[in-house]
Each structure stands twice: as structure tokens, then as C-alpha cells.
Amino acid sequence: QSVLTQPPSVSGAPGQRVTISCTGSSSNIGTHYPVHWYQQLPGTAPKLLILDNHNRPSGVPDRFSGSKSGTSASLAITGLQTEDEADYYCQSYDSSLSGYVFGTGTKVTVL
Amino acid sequence: EVQLVQSGAEVKKPGESLKMSCKGSGYSFSNYWIAWVRQMPGKGLEWMGIIYPGDSDTTYSPSFQGQVTISVDKSINTAYVEWSSLKASDTAMYYCARLDDTSGYYSRYFDYWGLGALVTVSS
């Protein structure tokens, strides 16, 4: 059972903005450990989308943005496109578990 | 170009052993941690453990400690995960991934991933 909680699903029409929350605790996100985000397109391996809370790796469109506050983090997708349909996972470090943890995952559907 | 090439899909019976591989190329293999990640059918990502090829330093997730063995042969740029006795519940997709960081151990992220290898355990 993951210690980082995400909504199971979010949806939006093309062009809209959606946000995905990642709720942790004082042993992970709240301890200032950075949050990273991954996109997993259907049938493919995960891909790094956001690192260190808000930084985009080279090649990731600026439609994707990340933020962090307290014990939570968020991923925002603006100008939603059909190719954004995927599962999204947050990830951080947890001091209680002494290891890396993933969020429960969120399926984004483009209506 | 950084690449992680995993061994192929496997179909095994309960009780059988298995050793899967992950070969890195396009970067200094010895200097980056490699992780193994499980994804059970229709489920999320689970970190299994990590290994540093330079000195074989290994850390396991508490959930996987004693269940798998992670090893490396840096002479051939290859990391492994091994099961001595598979169970049906080991049926999953397994990914290897490279870890990088901008500010130390606790900030690590998985920047490159293998394509994954499906393990099916069924009698």
C-alpha cells in the first residue's frame, strides 16, 4: 500500500486544464524530499515527466508543470491533448520506509 | 544515447527459479544506481530495490527483502534480479530503471527505464 495518495482518475476535454494531487506525510513530501512525476502511456514503460517538484526534463512540453506545498504536490496539464491519456505517478523518498515510494497512480482521460 | 535493455518475457511454474537481466549502455554504467520496479497487472509501480554497480552496494524495499536477490556484473554492464522459488503472485511486469539526482540520495528519480519484462507464473 503506497504512502503517497493520488486520485484514481481525472478527466477533461481537449484544451482544458487538469490537476493531479499527490498527498503524502511528514515522513516523505513534508520532510522536503522532492517529488517527481512519471507518465505511463498505455502498454509502455514509465517516462520521467517532472523532477525535483517542478523541473521538466528536456523534451517535455511546458504544458506539464509541477508544484509542491507542505505534505502535498500537484501535477498540472494545461491545454489537454488526446495524447496525454495515460497513467501518472508521483514519487518521492520516505524516511520511515527508508526507500523510494510511488503514488497510487492517476488515470487521465481526455473526453 | 542511454539505453537499458531487458531480457525477454518469461513463463514459469510455481517453485521455479528465474534470473532477469538489464544491460545498460550509452553512459558510465558503474556510476549510476539501477533500480528494479514491479508493476502487477492493472496496478501501480512498486520499488523493489536498488544496486550501485560500482561497488554492488544494494538496498531492498522492506516489501521485497528476502523475496528477490539483486546483483550486478559491472564488467558487462548488466544488473540482475533473481527469484529462487517463484509464486503465482510474482506474475507482473518488471522494469529496470536508472537513478539520477540533483542533490543527493533522498532526491533520486528514475530517469531512464527499460521496456519491461513480463513474468507469468502459472501451473
Interface residues (C-beta under 8 A of the other chain):
Chain A: S2 Y33 P34 H36 Y38 Q40 T44 A45 P46 K47 L48 L51 D52 P57 D87 Y89 Q91 Y93 L97 S98 G99 Y100 V101 F102 G103 T104 G105
Chain B: A35 V37 G44 L45 E46 W47 I50 T59 S61 P62 Y95 A97 T102 S103 Y105 Y106 S107 R108 Y109 F110 D111 Y112 W113 G114 L115 G116
